Amino acid sequence: MEQSEDRILADELAALGAVSGGSGRLVGMVARLMTKNVHEIDLLAPLPFDDTVARVSRVLGRAGRATGTVPVAALEDEEVIRVVAGGGAAGMNPVVVTARVLKVDEDSTEIWLRAAAKEGLIRQRAGEKTAVRLAAALSRATGAREAGG
């Protein structure tokens, strides 16, 4: 079942609250009201689609754990991968990372990377920092460069 970023983040924060001895339900309710730090990066990989999908899956699989499905248009040459990774101080802030991999032609593939995290009183920019970190890892794994640059 598809879950929104906000719902996933609220559930993850609620689980952290419950584990630390707090009220997971209260933390989840407050998390829904928190602002989100979102950062998106477009990459262009000089690899065929299937090879790029395998490498993106491997990089994101090491960064976090898979979560739910993501609704996409029924395109044959498109794959969406979503994980929850740790960001912020000590990796304790959950970050929803979504990678959309789209075939451009036989020898190149676009990777659209989005990372989103909830922000509390102390701004950690966990979404932005996680997107930059994972874009660098994807660039190393695929030879990708930022699209348009």
C-alpha positions as CSV (number, residue, x, y, z in Angstrom):
1,M,0.0,0.0,0.0
2,E,1.3,3.5,-0.9
3,Q,2.1,5.8,1.9
4,S,2.9,9.5,1.7
5,E,6.2,10.9,2.9
6,D,4.5,12.7,5.7
7,R,2.8,9.5,7.0
8,I,6.0,7.5,6.8
9,L,8.0,10.2,8.6
10,A,5.3,10.5,11.3
11,D,5.2,6.8,11.8
12,E,9.0,6.5,12.0
13,L,9.2,9.4,14.5
14,A,6.4,7.8,16.6
15,A,8.3,4.5,16.7
16,L,11.4,6.3,17.8
17,G,9.4,8.1,20.5
18,A,7.9,4.8,21.8
19,V,11.3,3.1,21.9
20,S,12.8,6.0,23.9
21,G,10.1,5.6,26.5
22,G,7.9,8.5,25.3
23,S,4.4,8.4,23.9
24,G,4.8,7.2,20.3
25,R,1.2,8.3,19.6
26,L,1.8,11.9,20.8
27,V,5.1,12.1,18.9
28,G,3.3,10.9,15.7
29,M,0.7,13.5,16.1
30,V,3.2,16.3,16.6
31,A,5.3,15.0,13.7
32,R,2.4,15.5,11.3
33,L,2.5,19.2,12.2
34,M,6.3,19.7,11.8
35,T,7.7,21.3,8.6
36,K,9.6,19.2,6.1
37,N,13.1,19.7,4.8
38,V,13.1,18.5,1.2
39,H,15.9,18.4,-1.4
40,E,15.8,17.1,-4.9
41,I,18.7,16.4,-7.3
42,D,18.6,15.3,-10.9
43,L,21.4,13.1,-12.2
44,L,22.2,11.7,-15.6
45,A,24.0,8.3,-15.7
46,P,25.9,7.2,-18.8
47,L,24.6,3.6,-18.3
48,P,21.7,1.5,-19.7
49,F,18.5,1.5,-17.8
50,D,18.7,-2.0,-16.2
51,D,22.3,-1.5,-15.0
52,T,21.4,1.9,-13.5
53,V,18.3,0.4,-11.7
54,A,20.5,-2.3,-10.2
55,R,23.2,0.1,-9.0
56,V,20.6,2.6,-7.6
57,S,18.9,-0.2,-5.7
58,R,22.2,-1.4,-4.3
59,V,23.2,2.1,-3.1
60,L,19.9,2.9,-1.6
61,G,19.6,-0.5,0.0
62,R,22.8,0.1,1.8
63,A,21.6,3.5,2.9
64,G,18.3,2.5,4.4
65,R,15.5,0.0,4.4
66,A,12.8,-0.3,1.7
67,T,9.4,1.0,2.5
68,G,6.1,0.5,0.8
69,T,5.4,1.1,-2.8
70,V,5.3,4.4,-4.7
71,P,2.6,5.1,-7.3
72,V,4.0,5.8,-10.7
73,A,2.6,6.2,-14.2
74,A,2.7,2.9,-16.0
75,L,5.9,3.5,-18.0
76,E,7.9,0.5,-19.1
77,D,11.2,2.2,-18.7
78,E,10.7,3.7,-15.2
79,E,11.5,2.3,-11.8
80,V,10.9,4.0,-8.4
81,I,12.8,2.9,-5.3
82,R,12.0,4.3,-1.8
83,V,13.9,3.7,1.4
84,V,13.9,5.2,4.9
85,A,17.5,6.3,5.9
86,G,18.9,7.9,9.0
87,G,19.9,11.5,8.8
88,G,20.6,14.4,11.2
89,A,22.5,14.0,14.5
90,A,23.7,10.5,15.0
91,G,21.5,9.3,12.1
92,M,18.4,9.4,14.4
93,N,16.2,11.6,12.1
94,P,14.3,9.4,9.6
95,V,14.6,10.5,6.0
96,V,12.4,9.2,3.2
97,V,14.5,8.9,0.1
98,T,12.8,8.3,-3.3
99,A,14.7,7.6,-6.5
100,R,12.9,7.7,-9.8
101,V,15.0,6.0,-12.5
102,L,13.9,6.8,-16.1
103,K,15.4,5.5,-19.3
104,V,16.5,8.4,-21.6
105,D,18.0,6.3,-24.4
106,E,19.9,3.0,-24.8
107,D,23.0,4.4,-23.1
108,S,21.8,6.9,-20.6
109,T,19.4,7.0,-17.7
110,E,18.0,9.9,-15.5
111,I,17.9,9.5,-11.8
112,W,15.6,11.9,-9.9
113,L,16.5,11.8,-6.2
114,R,14.3,13.3,-3.5
115,A,15.0,13.2,0.3
116,A,12.5,14.5,2.9
117,A,12.8,14.7,6.7
118,K,10.8,16.4,9.4
119,E,12.4,19.5,11.1
120,G,12.1,20.2,14.7
121,L,13.1,23.4,16.6
122,I,16.8,22.7,15.7
123,R,17.2,22.8,12.0
124,Q,19.3,19.9,10.9
125,R,18.6,20.0,7.1
126,A,18.5,16.2,7.2
127,G,16.7,16.0,3.9
128,E,19.1,18.2,2.1
129,K,22.2,16.6,3.6
130,T,21.0,13.1,2.9
131,A,20.1,13.9,-0.7
132,V,23.6,15.4,-1.3
133,R,25.3,12.4,0.4
134,L,23.3,9.8,-1.6
135,A,23.7,11.7,-4.9
136,A,27.5,11.6,-4.3
137,A,27.2,7.8,-3.7
138,L,25.1,7.3,-6.8
139,S,27.5,9.4,-8.9
140,R,30.4,7.1,-7.7
141,A,28.3,4.0,-8.4
142,T,27.0,5.0,-11.8
143,G,29.3,7.7,-13.2
144,A,26.3,10.1,-13.1
145,R,26.6,13.9,-13.2
146,E,24.0,16.4,-12.3
147,A,21.6,16.9,-15.1
148,G,22.0,20.2,-16.9
149,G,25.4,20.8,-15.4
